[in-house]
Amino acid sequence: MKLLLPGTRRERSARKARAAAAAALRQTYQDLRANEAAFQQAQDRFVVEQLIYEHAALECRCRALLRELRGGETPCRR
């Protein structure tokens, strides 16, 4: 039998979502490191351009995941 952590179903669901977001963030950081390594080795202009766009997309994903993990706070408040 599976032991359930104390708390409501909503709390368990929130913990699962947070764990999934943290795992996705770790994977995105690994992808960023791989992208940077590939960028250092790239010689073709087309490949370099692709890696630049991929890097920007990965950074955007990192920011979104960090925002989610911080509780959805907005990047800047006025």
C-alpha positions, 0 to 999 in steps of 0.5 A: 500500500502506498503511503500518502503524505498528510494534507489535502488532495490539492496540497499533494497536487501542488507538491507534485506540480512543484516537483515536476517544475523543479525537474523541468528546470534542472533539465532545462539547465542541462539543455542550456549547458549542452547548447553552450557547448555546441555553440563553442564548437559550431562553425557553420553560420546557420548552426550558430544562428539556430543555437542562438535562437535555441538559447534564447528559448531555453532562457525564456523557459528557465524564467517561466519555470522560476516564476512558477516555482516562486509562486507566480509572482510577476517579474516587475511590479510598479 
